[in-house]
């Protein structure tokens, strides 16, 4: 492989998404999607772990969520579309409707 080819290979490897769960324990908000995509209610939660594909969130109490909702991670302004995959007690395993960009994930973890 040429030097240029090797550099291109490394660049593509660095852009791959990380499906490794990173522990962040960050206060955040869950925003259920209502009628006509309105969002009138927010619930406090803790994002325990996050990856490019999803997260584990902790909702205190027995909050019932629709299958799809938005997640706003503390310190960030973006609302991430999520789908609930599994519920165990107060914790929810969610997948993101779109993979998080690797740079955005690093930004989330650095704040």
N, C-alpha and C positions, 0 to 999 in steps of 0.2 A: 504494500500500500504506500502511495506517495505521501509526502509530508502534508500536502494540501488535503488529500483524502483523509488522512488521520485526523487533521484538525477539524474537518467537517464532521467526521464520525464522533469526536469528542463533543462538539457543539450540539449535535443531535442528542447525545446521551444526557447532557446537562439539561435539555429541555423536556426530557421525559417526566411524566408525572410521578409523584411519590404516593404510593398507596400505603406506605408505612404510617401508622397512627402516631401522631406527635401529641404528647400530653401538654395542654395549655391551661386547663382549669380557669377559663375566662368567663366572667359575668357577661351575659348576652341576652337577647330577646327573641322570642318566637312570636311570629305574627301570622295567625291563621288567615287564610284566604276566604273572604266572605262572598256574598252575592255580588255578581258583576266585578269580581276581582277586587272588591273593596277590603280594606284592612282597618278595622275599627278597634281591635283589641290586641294588646301585647301582653305576653307572659314573660316574667323573668326566668332565666335558666342559667345553667353553667355549662359551657362547652368543655367537656372533660378531655376529649381527644379529637384530633382533626387530621384528615388526609386530603389528597386531591379529589377523592371520590366521595367522601362523606365524613360523618362525625358521630360521636356519642355525646348526647346532651342529657343533662339532669334537670328535670322539672320537679320542683318540690310540690308535693300534693298530688292529687289524682286528676290532673288536667287532661281532658279529652281533646285531642287534636284531630282535625281532618287528616286524611292521608297526605295531602300536599299543603305546604305552608312555606313561609319565608323565615330565614334566620338572619338576624343582624348581630354579628360578632362584636363584642365590646371593643371600642377603639376604632372601629371601621364604620364607614357610612353605607356600604353596599348591603343590599338585601339579597340573600342567596336562596334560590328556589330549592326546596327539599321535599323528599318523599319519605315517610316513615316506613322503615323496613321491619323493625321489631321493637317490642315494648317489654321491658323487664322491670317491674316495680316503677320507680320514678325515672329510670333511665330509658332513653329512646335511641335506637340505632337509626340513623338517617343516611340516605344517599343524596348527593347533590344532583340536581337535574342536569347540570353541566359540570364537567370536571373543572376544578380550580386550576388556573394557570400556576405553574411552579413559582414564578416571581411573586404572585399574589399570596400564595401559601407562605412563602418566606416572610413577606410583609406582615401577615397575620401573626406569625410566630414571634416576630421581633417586637411587637407592641405590647 
